[in-house]
Amino acid sequence: MSVWQYIRNLQKILIGGKILENLTMLPDESRLRHHKDFSAVYQKGIRKNTSHLSLRALRHMQQPQLIEHSDQLYPDRPTRIGISISKKVNKGAVVRNRIKRQIRAALRQMLPYISKGWDLVIVVKPTAKQCNYYEFLQQLEKLLAQVEVLHGYSRGSLL
């Protein structure tokens, strides 16, 4: 077994009955990918802010039929999440990618608690480059609770 095969085997993790092959990515059904989807969230979604992150959220039922590539829109559809980080945060791609990995890891941990039927875009602010994983986790939990995307939230920490 090569070193890369060994590392790949170590990266397998069981979440919600599914094996995620790559720990740096969200499951396929949980990713917001297309420009039209991002645009719809920016135009029609609600916005909440913390010191390091901004969240834009849009329910599927409120979303106009802009998306040709998807089937009918249902509130049962999995929540899709996108992360937006500009060069204003840091000009170096290494730093921006590290921040995205930390945010994705925090989101993966929260995925079982996130209600279905939402499109979410997390916008990273320039002050986020000093944050660590746990600060991202706390800020994401706060934002998701404000928008009432977390189910089972009871004024305490879920995580």
N, C-alpha and C positions, 0 to 999 in steps of 0.2 A: 504494500500500500504506500503510495507516494504521500509526501507531506501535505499536498493540496487536498487529496482525498480524505486524509485524516482530519484536516481543518474543516472540510465540508461536512463530514460526519458529526463533528463537534457542534456545528452551527444548527443542526436540526433541533427543533424544540416543539413541544406539543402545546398548542393554545386552542382551547375551545374544541378539542377533538380533531383539529387539523394540524398537520405538520407544516411549519414554515421553513422552507429551505434556506432562506437568506434572512438573517437577523437584522440586516440593515434596511429591510424593506417592509412595507405593510403588505397584507394579502392583496391579491389582484382586485378583488371585489371592493376593497376599501380605499382604492386610489382614485383621486380626482386627476384626470390626465389632460383633457382637451381644453383648448382655449375658450371655446363656447361655454363650457361648464364653469370655468373660472370667471368669465365675464358675467354670466348670469348671477353668480354669487356676489360679485362686486356690485352689480347694479341693483339687485333686488334684496340682498341679504341684510340682516341686522349686524351691527358692529359693537363689539365690546373690547376694552383695552385694559392692559396692565402696563407696568413700567417697561417690560421687555418684549411683550407679545401683543398682537392684535388678532382678534378672531372675527371672522365674517361667517355667518351661518344662514343657510336657506333651507327651509323644508321642501321636500320634493313636491308636495301638493301645491305649493305656492309658485313653483317654478314654471315659467311658460314653456310651451312645446318648441324649444329652440334646438333641441338636440336630435338630429336625424339618425345618429349612430346608435341610439339606445331604443329599447322597447318602451312600452307605455310606462308612465311614471306612477309609481305606487309608494305609499308611505312605508310599506314593508321592505322596500329595497334597502340593501345595506347602506349605512352611512359611508360616504366617500370623503376622503380627506386629502387636501393639497397643502403644500408648504411653499411659501413665497419668501425668498431672501434675496435682497438686492446687494449690489456692490457697495452701497452706502454703509452696510454693516461692516464689511471688510473686503478689501480688494483681492485678497488671497483666496483662491478657491478652496484651499485646504481648510482654512478656518470656517468658511461658509458650509462646507460639507460636514465638518465636525459638528457644527450646530444643528444641521439637519438630521444627522444620525442620532444626536441626543434627543431631539424632539420626537423623531420617529420611535425611538426606544420607549420614551415616556408614553406616547400614544398607544403603542402596542400593549403596554401594561394596562392602560385604561380601556382598551377596546371592548372587553366584556361588559363594561358599565355604560357604554355609549348607546343611546337609543337609536333605533333604525329610522331611516327616512330623512336624513339630513345630508346636505353638502356643506363641508366646512373648509375654510381656507385659513391657515395660520400664517400671519404676516410677522416676520421677525424684525424687530426694531434695532437700530445701531447699538443701543445699550446692552443688547443680549450677549455680546462677545465675552462679557465677564461672567456670565451665568454658568453654573454646572448643571448636571442632570437633575438633581433634586429640586433646584430652583425652577427649572422648566416644568417638572412634574407638578409642583405646587401651583405655578401660574396657569398651567393648562387646566388643572382641576378647578381652579377658581373661575376661569373663563367659561368652561363647559357648564359649570353649575349656574352661572349667571344667565346663560342662554337656555337653561333647563334641558340640556342635551343628556345629562347624566341621569340614568334611572336608578332608583334606590339610593339617591343622595339624601343624607339626613344630617345636614349642618355640620357634620364631622368629616374627617378625612376618610375617603374610601380606600386609600392605598396604604 
